[in-house]
Amino acid sequence: MTRQLLWSEYYAKYFDGLKVPQCKYWYTKWTKEVSRVIHFTHKAGDKLFIDYTEKKLTIVDRHMGELKSLEVFGCVLRTSQYTPVEASASQKKEDFIQPVENPL
């Protein structure tokens, strides 16, 4: 998506609206406002963000032929953005500790 394409779509709807220079000016001003995010400084390897997904993974037990639902555990290593994912039977303590302890 380029600013020119964005403006073309805008101008097709609002032909009496802003022209290209004004649109680029206000877009640049807007991006400076929304890009102000809170910055956190982390030491490498210091933080690990973890959670389970909302949706479960469904697999077929090849011995019984039954459908089984698995919880999907994911984490993000803050500095590297490495994102390992692992499935487990539940979100119980034992099933939670295992993927956290597994080597990345």
BASEDO-15624 format. One record per residue (C-alpha): x, y, z; residue number from 0; residue in three letters. Coordinates in steps of 0.02 Angstrom, whole numbers. Each point is the difference from the previous one (the first is absolute). Layout:
      u      v      w num residu
      X      Y      Z NUM    ALA
...
***
This chain:
      u      v      w num residu
      0      0      0   0    MET
     75    165    -53   1    THR
    -56    173     51   2    ARG
    -46     33   -182   3    GLN
   -112   -154     -6   4    LEU
    -75     46    168   5    LEU
    -38    174    -65   6    TRP
    -74    -70   -163   7    SER
   -122   -108    100   8    GLU
    -42    148    112   9    TYR
    -24    117   -149  10    TYR
   -113   -124    -89  11    ALA
   -119     12    149  12    LYS
     24    185     40  13    TYR
     40     86   -165  14    PHE
    -20    171     80  15    ASP
    116    -47    143  16    GLY
    185     27     29  17    LEU
    121      8   -144  18    LYS
    163   -100      0  19    VAL
    113    126     90  20    PRO
   -124     32    141  21    GLN
    -39   -185     17  22    CYS
    186    -45     13  23    LYS
     26    139    128  24    TYR
   -143    -57    112  25    TRP
     46   -183    -22  26    TYR
    180     34     53  27    THR
    -59    100    149  28    LYS
   -121   -140     49  29    TRP
    134   -136    -13  30    THR
    114     99    116  31    LYS
   -139      6    129  32    GLU
    -48   -184     -8  33    VAL
    180    -61     -6  34    SER
     31     64    176  35    ARG
      0   -165     90  36    VAL
     63    -44    171  37    ILE
    175    -68    -16  38    HIS
     61   -131    120  39    PHE
    184    -38     16  40    THR
     40   -183     31  41    HIS
    162    -90     27  42    LYS
     23   -144   -123  43    ALA
    -71   -161     73  44    GLY
    -79     94    145  45    ASP
   -184    -11    -52  46    LYS
   -110   -137    -67  47    LEU
   -182     40    -43  48    PHE
   -113   -153      8  49    ILE
   -182    -43    -27  50    ASP
   -120   -130    -69  51    TYR
    -98     29   -160  52    THR
   -189     18      5  53    GLU
    -29   -135   -129  54    LYS
     48   -180     34  55    LYS
     89   -116   -120  56    LEU
    -95   -158    -47  57    THR
     91   -161    -43  58    ILE
    -53   -179    -35  59    VAL
     65   -134    118  60    ASP
     71   -128   -123  61    ARG
    -29   -146    119  62    HIS
   -178     38     55  63    MET
    -59    107   -146  64    GLY
    -67    132    121  65    GLU
     14    187    -20  66    LEU
    102     82    137  67    LYS
      9    185     40  68    SER
    169     69     47  69    LEU
     45    166     79  70    GLU
    124    104   -100  71    VAL
    135     82    106  72    PHE
    103    139    -75  73    GLY
    133    118     59  74    CYS
    104    142    -68  75    VAL
    179     36     47  76    LEU
     -1    188     14  77    ARG
    167     45    -76  78    THR
     12   -127   -142  79    SER
   -188    -12    -36  80    GLN
     25   -189     -9  81    TYR
   -172    -80     22  82    THR
     -3   -185     47  83    PRO
   -170    -85      6  84    VAL
    -47   -166     81  85    GLU
   -161    -99     22  86    ALA
    -47    -79    167  87    SER
   -148    -97     70  88    ALA
    -60    137    116  89    SER
     45    163     86  90    GLN
     29    -86    166  91    LYS
    158     38     96  92    LYS
     91   -157    -57  93    GLU
    -42     31   -183  94    ASP
     50    183     18  95    PHE
    170    -33     80  96    ILE
     57   -123   -135  97    GLN
      4    121   -149  98    PRO
     75    138    108  99    VAL
    144   -115     51 100    GLU
     30    -71   -174 101    ASN
    158     69    -80 102    PRO
    -31    127   -135 103    LEU
***
